């Protein structure tokens, strides 16, 4: 980490080298399907819950419904772990804020606010209204959490969801047909 720089009343801190670079690790089930010895050494990332987790009490009603829906999706995909409760709760809360902002934007005619200089009345700049800024911020956070939870088609592919490859062996097909013919 480099030392902080002070510019006026703002302190700038630059972090270097703190993020891991390179490809993400290959999931254990894909390593096992490839026959890799590393699959035995890779620890599972969480234990599956015995039942669908309940939404935290701090979530609003609409967010709690989304929590249950996302938890059900993750359970159906086989990716739900006990430790995922807070991530799913964060996703549901941000989703609720996003929907609220979008409902507000539906009523706003012009989502950009123009700012003029009070001295001479000249145009200074424009900025998004609060609802648009909130919507944009929530949209980015949702996109990142959707990646973490595997809610997009590309992420399900990356996680190996439904990636069971069926190889049809002609010899097996012939033996199966011969067994069926023999059983008649």
Protein Blocks (a to p, Z undefined) as FASTA:
>chain_A
ZZdddehjaccdddehkacgdjddddfklmmmnopaklmmpccfbdcdfbdcdddfkbcf
klmmmmmmmmmmmmmnopacfklmmmmmmmmmmmmmmmmmmmmmmmpmblcdcdddfklo
pafbdcddfklmmmmmmmmmmmmmmmmnopafklmmmnopaiaccdddfklmmmmmmmmm
mmZZ
